[in-house]
Amino acid sequence: MSADIVPDLSVELNGVTLKNPVIAASGTYGFGEELLPFHHPSVLGGFSTKGITLYPRQGNRGIRLHETRAGMMNSIGLQNPGAEVFVRDIAPRIRGLTGCLIANVGGSDIDDYVQAVAMIAAADVDMIELNISCPNVKCGGMAFGMRAEDAASVVRAVRPVCPKPLMVKLSPNAHDLVAVALACQEAGADSLSLVNTFNALAIDVHARKAVFDNVTAGLSGPAILPIALRMTRDVARAVRVPVIGMGGIETGEDAAAFIMAGATAVQVGTAGLVRPDALPRIVEELAAFMAREGIANLGQIRGIV
């Protein structure tokens, strides 16, 4: 082992070169400008925007964030200004903040997805991240990502209108996550990101009711890391496309674990909400870990577990 080694942290993701594998996860980084008082987004490999839908959304009522013992729960409800405002005003303003701008897109039915992706893919973004954890309003509210056939139908529909690389964000709540991943790959996904939040419940025992107005909400943070790591490995071993792993990453060694599980890159979310400097620190810690361990590049450890 040599501490003199200068590790190469760069990765190739769907034809885009990332300076390092750490990407800010959607919903936790806003549109990048919010973090400027703490660090410049360009120190990261890239960032995924907050979820954008065809039309503006006000988000959910009531409590939206709730801390847990080893993480947090959220029920934001995809509050966003809509695709038109993003394309016209926001994308041109934030383009220079990062070398890899990923636009996260959600929808309530397939037509919404298709129209939003067509608009946003025409803007100056590097990739589209398709959030299939959104509830399908035409099918009783079940998330598109729960079943392989539903996930594939969305990917298949948006693929013809998306000339940019198409990343699909998978839900850990799926009945068979590997089957969903394979279906998305066959329908045209260029890469897969996982995992989104776990469906969970918090109860205010004094008020004798659920904390959130929607009763259940998404759990993230270090509590989910071992499960997310296992799911990332399962999917990475099954598919041919790159996998971007996420779920509870707080340190450079956490990020290395996801790479060892088969991830090409990682996304970090909750840690950055706890400490705004967490993401650049993870990049530094990953570089230091590689130097200590004599790892010249991430390809040497990718998928070794």
C-alpha positions as CSV (number, residue, x, y, z in Angstrom):
1,M,0.0,0.0,0.0
2,S,1.3,3.5,-0.8
3,A,0.2,6.9,0.5
4,D,2.0,8.4,-2.5
5,I,-0.5,7.3,-5.0
6,V,-2.7,10.0,-6.6
7,P,-5.9,8.2,-7.3
8,D,-8.0,8.9,-10.3
9,L,-11.6,9.4,-9.2
10,S,-13.1,10.1,-12.6
11,V,-15.8,7.8,-14.0
12,E,-17.6,7.5,-17.4
13,L,-21.4,7.5,-17.1
14,N,-23.5,7.2,-20.2
15,G,-20.9,9.0,-22.3
16,V,-20.3,11.8,-19.8
17,T,-17.1,12.1,-17.8
18,L,-17.6,12.8,-14.1
19,K,-14.6,14.2,-12.3
20,N,-15.5,12.0,-9.3
21,P,-18.3,9.5,-8.6
22,V,-20.2,11.6,-6.1
23,I,-23.5,13.1,-7.3
24,A,-25.9,15.1,-5.2
25,A,-29.2,13.2,-5.0
26,S,-32.5,14.7,-6.3
27,G,-34.6,16.5,-3.8
28,T,-31.7,17.3,-1.4
29,Y,-29.7,19.8,-3.5
30,G,-32.4,22.0,-4.9
31,F,-31.2,23.4,-8.2
32,G,-27.6,23.7,-6.9
33,E,-27.7,27.4,-6.1
34,E,-28.8,26.8,-2.5
35,L,-25.5,25.3,-1.6
36,L,-23.3,28.1,-3.0
37,P,-22.7,29.6,0.5
38,F,-21.2,26.3,1.6
39,H,-19.5,24.9,-1.5
40,H,-19.5,25.2,-5.2
41,P,-21.4,22.3,-7.0
42,S,-18.5,21.9,-9.4
43,V,-16.5,20.1,-6.8
44,L,-18.9,17.1,-7.2
45,G,-19.2,14.7,-10.1
46,G,-22.6,16.2,-10.8
47,F,-26.0,16.9,-9.3
48,S,-29.6,15.8,-9.9
49,T,-32.2,18.5,-9.7
50,K,-35.2,18.4,-7.4
51,G,-38.0,16.5,-9.1
52,I,-39.6,18.4,-12.0
53,T,-43.1,17.7,-13.2
54,L,-45.0,18.9,-16.3
55,Y,-47.0,21.4,-14.3
56,P,-46.1,23.3,-11.1
57,R,-46.8,21.6,-7.8
58,Q,-47.3,23.1,-4.4
59,G,-46.3,19.9,-2.6
60,N,-47.9,18.2,0.4
61,R,-49.6,19.9,3.4
62,G,-48.6,19.5,7.0
63,I,-45.2,18.3,8.3
64,R,-42.8,17.4,5.5
65,L,-39.7,16.3,7.3
66,H,-39.3,14.2,10.4
67,E,-36.1,13.0,12.0
68,T,-35.6,9.4,13.0
69,R,-33.0,7.7,15.1
70,A,-30.7,7.0,12.2
71,G,-32.1,9.1,9.4
72,M,-35.1,11.1,8.4
73,M,-38.5,10.8,6.7
74,N,-39.9,13.1,4.1
75,S,-43.2,13.8,2.4
76,I,-42.4,16.8,0.2
77,G,-44.9,16.0,-2.6
78,L,-42.7,17.0,-5.5
79,Q,-43.0,20.8,-4.9
80,N,-41.5,22.4,-8.0
81,P,-42.1,25.2,-10.5
82,G,-42.9,23.0,-13.5
83,A,-41.1,22.0,-16.7
84,E,-41.7,25.3,-18.5
85,V,-40.1,27.4,-15.8
86,F,-37.3,25.0,-15.5
87,V,-36.5,25.0,-19.2
88,R,-36.9,28.8,-19.7
89,D,-35.4,30.2,-16.5
90,I,-33.7,27.7,-14.3
91,A,-31.7,25.4,-16.6
92,P,-29.8,28.3,-18.3
93,R,-29.0,29.8,-14.9
94,I,-27.6,26.7,-13.3
95,R,-25.9,25.1,-16.4
96,G,-22.5,26.5,-15.4
97,L,-22.6,25.1,-11.9
98,T,-21.7,21.6,-12.8
99,G,-20.1,19.4,-15.4
100,C,-23.0,16.9,-15.2
101,L,-26.5,18.4,-14.9
102,I,-29.1,15.7,-14.3
103,A,-32.7,16.7,-14.5
104,N,-35.0,14.5,-12.4
105,V,-38.5,14.2,-13.9
106,G,-41.7,12.9,-12.4
107,G,-45.3,12.5,-13.5
108,S,-48.7,11.3,-12.5
109,D,-49.5,9.5,-15.8
110,I,-47.6,8.4,-18.8
111,D,-48.7,11.4,-20.9
112,D,-47.3,13.8,-18.2
113,Y,-44.0,11.9,-18.2
114,V,-43.7,12.0,-22.0
115,Q,-44.5,15.7,-22.3
116,A,-42.2,16.7,-19.4
117,V,-39.3,14.6,-20.7
118,A,-39.6,16.0,-24.2
119,M,-39.5,19.5,-22.9
120,I,-36.7,19.1,-20.5
121,A,-34.5,16.8,-22.7
122,A,-34.5,19.7,-25.2
123,A,-32.8,21.9,-22.7
124,D,-29.1,22.1,-21.9
125,V,-29.0,19.2,-19.5
126,D,-26.7,16.2,-19.6
127,M,-29.1,13.4,-18.5
128,I,-32.7,12.8,-17.6
129,E,-33.3,10.9,-14.3
130,L,-36.8,9.3,-14.5
131,N,-38.5,9.1,-11.1
132,I,-40.8,6.1,-11.4
133,S,-41.7,6.2,-7.7
134,C,-44.5,8.6,-8.5
135,P,-48.0,7.3,-8.0
136,N,-49.9,6.4,-11.2
137,V,-53.2,8.3,-10.8
138,K,-54.9,6.2,-13.5
139,C,-54.1,2.9,-11.7
140,G,-55.2,3.6,-8.2
141,G,-52.1,5.4,-7.0
142,M,-49.7,2.6,-7.1
143,A,-46.2,3.8,-8.0
144,F,-45.0,3.1,-11.5
145,G,-41.9,1.5,-10.1
146,M,-43.7,-1.2,-8.1
147,R,-44.2,-3.7,-11.0
148,A,-41.9,-4.5,-13.9
149,E,-44.6,-4.1,-16.5
150,D,-45.6,-0.6,-15.3
151,A,-42.0,0.6,-15.0
152,A,-41.3,-0.7,-18.5
153,S,-44.3,1.1,-19.9
154,V,-43.1,4.5,-18.7
155,V,-39.5,4.0,-20.0
156,R,-40.7,2.7,-23.3
157,A,-43.0,5.7,-23.7
158,V,-40.4,8.4,-23.0
159,R,-37.5,6.8,-24.8
160,P,-38.4,8.1,-28.3
161,V,-38.7,11.7,-27.0
162,C,-35.4,11.6,-25.0
163,P,-32.3,12.1,-27.0
164,K,-30.2,12.5,-23.8
165,P,-29.0,9.6,-21.7
166,L,-32.0,8.2,-19.7
167,M,-31.3,7.2,-16.1
168,V,-34.2,5.5,-14.3
169,K,-34.5,5.8,-10.5
170,L,-35.8,2.7,-8.9
171,S,-38.0,2.3,-5.8
172,P,-36.9,-0.2,-3.1
173,N,-40.6,-0.8,-2.4
174,A,-40.9,-2.8,-5.6
175,H,-42.1,-6.4,-5.2
176,D,-39.1,-7.7,-7.3
177,L,-36.5,-4.9,-7.8
178,V,-34.3,-7.0,-10.1
179,A,-37.2,-7.7,-12.3
180,V,-38.1,-4.0,-12.5
181,A,-34.4,-3.2,-13.2
182,L,-34.3,-5.7,-16.1
183,A,-37.6,-4.5,-17.5
184,C,-36.3,-0.9,-17.5
185,Q,-33.1,-1.9,-19.2
186,E,-34.9,-3.8,-21.9
187,A,-37.3,-0.8,-22.4
188,G,-34.4,1.5,-23.1
189,A,-32.9,2.8,-19.9
190,D,-29.2,3.8,-20.3
191,S,-28.5,3.6,-16.5
192,L,-30.3,2.9,-13.2
193,S,-30.2,4.8,-9.9
194,L,-31.2,3.1,-6.7
195,V,-32.6,3.2,-4.1
196,N,-35.2,5.8,-3.6
197,T,-36.7,6.1,-0.1
198,F,-38.4,3.3,1.8
199,N,-42.1,3.6,2.6
200,A,-42.3,4.1,6.4
201,L,-44.6,5.2,9.2
202,A,-44.0,7.6,12.1
203,I,-46.6,8.0,14.8
204,D,-47.0,10.9,17.3
205,V,-48.0,8.9,20.3
206,H,-49.1,12.1,22.3
207,A,-51.4,13.3,19.5
208,R,-52.3,9.7,18.8
209,K,-52.0,10.1,15.0
210,A,-49.6,9.7,12.2
211,V,-46.9,12.5,12.0
212,F,-47.5,13.0,8.3
213,D,-50.9,14.0,6.7
214,N,-50.3,11.3,4.1
215,V,-49.8,8.8,6.9
216,T,-46.7,7.1,5.4
217,A,-43.6,8.8,4.1
218,G,-40.1,8.1,2.7
219,L,-37.3,6.9,5.0
220,S,-33.7,7.7,4.1
221,G,-30.4,8.1,5.9
222,P,-27.8,5.7,7.4
223,A,-30.5,3.3,8.7
224,I,-31.1,2.1,5.1
225,L,-27.5,1.8,4.0
226,P,-27.0,-2.0,4.4
227,I,-30.3,-2.7,2.6
228,A,-29.6,-0.2,-0.2
229,L,-26.1,-1.7,-0.5
230,R,-27.5,-5.2,-0.9
231,M,-30.1,-4.0,-3.5
232,T,-27.4,-2.2,-5.4
233,R,-25.3,-5.3,-5.6
234,D,-28.3,-7.4,-6.7
235,V,-29.2,-5.1,-9.5
236,A,-25.6,-4.4,-10.6
237,R,-25.0,-8.2,-11.0
238,A,-28.2,-8.6,-13.1
239,V,-28.0,-5.7,-15.6
240,R,-25.7,-4.6,-18.3
241,V,-26.2,-0.8,-17.9
242,P,-24.4,1.3,-15.3
243,V,-25.8,1.5,-11.8
244,I,-25.7,4.5,-9.5
245,G,-26.0,3.5,-5.9
246,M,-27.4,5.5,-3.0
247,G,-28.9,5.1,0.4
248,G,-27.4,6.3,3.7
249,I,-23.9,7.3,2.4
250,E,-22.2,9.5,4.9
251,T,-18.4,8.9,4.4
252,G,-15.9,8.2,1.7
253,E,-15.7,4.5,2.8
254,D,-19.5,4.3,2.4
255,A,-19.2,5.5,-1.2
256,A,-16.4,2.9,-1.7
257,A,-18.6,0.2,-0.5
258,F,-21.2,1.0,-3.1
259,I,-18.5,1.0,-5.8
260,M,-17.4,-2.4,-4.5
261,A,-21.0,-3.6,-4.8
262,G,-21.0,-2.8,-8.5
263,A,-22.0,0.9,-8.7
264,T,-20.4,3.1,-11.3
265,A,-21.2,6.2,-9.3
266,V,-23.1,7.2,-6.1
267,Q,-25.7,9.7,-5.1
268,V,-25.7,11.3,-1.7
269,G,-28.8,13.0,-0.2
270,T,-29.7,13.0,3.5
271,A,-26.1,13.5,4.7
272,G,-26.0,16.9,2.9
273,L,-29.1,18.0,4.7
274,V,-27.5,17.3,8.0
275,R,-24.1,18.8,7.1
276,P,-24.0,21.1,4.0
277,D,-20.3,20.3,3.6
278,A,-20.9,16.5,3.6
279,L,-20.6,15.9,-0.1
280,P,-17.3,17.5,-0.8
281,R,-16.0,15.9,2.4
282,I,-17.1,12.5,1.0
283,V,-15.1,13.2,-2.2
284,E,-12.0,14.0,-0.1
285,E,-12.4,11.0,2.1
286,L,-12.9,8.7,-0.9
287,A,-9.6,10.0,-2.4
288,A,-7.8,9.5,0.9
289,F,-9.1,6.0,1.3
290,M,-8.0,5.1,-2.2
291,A,-4.5,6.6,-1.6
292,R,-4.1,4.6,1.7
293,E,-5.3,1.4,0.1
294,G,-3.2,1.8,-3.1
295,I,-6.2,2.0,-5.4
296,A,-5.3,3.9,-8.5
297,N,-8.8,4.1,-10.0
298,L,-12.3,3.0,-9.2
299,G,-12.3,0.3,-11.8
300,Q,-9.9,-1.7,-9.6
301,I,-12.6,-2.2,-6.9
302,R,-15.9,-1.9,-8.9
303,G,-18.1,-5.0,-8.4
304,I,-15.4,-7.0,-6.5
305,V,-17.9,-8.1,-3.8
